[in-house]
Amino acid sequence: MNIETKEAVIEVAEVIGIKQLTEDQKDPYKASTVGLGKLISHLLDQGIEDFIIGLGGSATNDCGIGMLSELGIRFVGKKMMKFVNME
């Protein structure tokens, strides 16, 4: 993170990578990108405006929905009913 240039570099594997999980957390149905969204949200609060995000080595397969949900995006169906609950 560089406050002067308002930039941050995030390596996804270091935030939500498989090496970060215990054996009982290695469940593809429960692992998500929420933690990445929380980190990005925190950095935005610190004044960071530009991000370089290295993908790969993640322990998730939610297509970034957890991250986007944490950043305020809501996923709804045709009848505007929330269909993703990342909580």
N, C-alpha and C positions, 0 to 999 in steps of 0.2 A: 504494500500500500504506500502510495506517495501522496501525502496531503497537498504538497505544492502544486503538483500537476493534476491532482484529483483523479488519479488512476489506481487501479488495483488489478493484480493478477491472481486468479484463483485456479488451483489445480484440483479438479473434481475428485480425483482419487484420494487426495489428502483430506477432503472434507467428508465425503460420503462413499469412500472406497471400501472394497471388501476387506482390506487390511484393518479397517477401523472397527469392524464388527466382531462380536463374540460369536461363538458357535451357535448359540440359541437365537441370535439376531439374524442369522443368515437364512432368511425366509423371503423369497421373491414376492410373496403376497403381502408382506408387511413393510419391506424396505422401500423408502421413497426419497425423493429429492427435496423434501421439506427443509432439511438442514441447510442445504445450499441456498434456498430461498431466504431463510433466516439470516444467513451470513450476508447475502446481498443486501437485504433490508437494513441490516446494521451498518454496512458500509455506506449505503445511501444516506443514512442518518448522520454519518460522520462527514458528509460532504463529497464523497466519491461520486464522480459522474461517468467515468469511462472504465470499462471492464474488459479484461482479456481472460477468457475462461477456457482452460484446457480440458477437453472432454476425453473420457477414456478411463477405464479402471473403476468405474462406478459399480456399486453393488445394487443398483436399482434398474428397474425396467418400466417406470411409470411415464416415460416420454416427457419428463419435465413438468408434469401436472402438479406435483407437490410443490416444486419451486414456484411455479406461476401462481398457485393458490396462495402461497405465503406472501406473494407480492401483490395480492389483491384481485387477481383474475378469478372469476367465478365461472364454473362450467355447468351449463344447464342444457336440458333437453328441449324438444320442440314445444313443450307446454310450460317452459320456463321453470321447471322443477329442477332443483339442484340434484345432480346425479353423481357427483364425486365428493366424497367426504374424506379429506386427508387428515382429519383431526385424530 
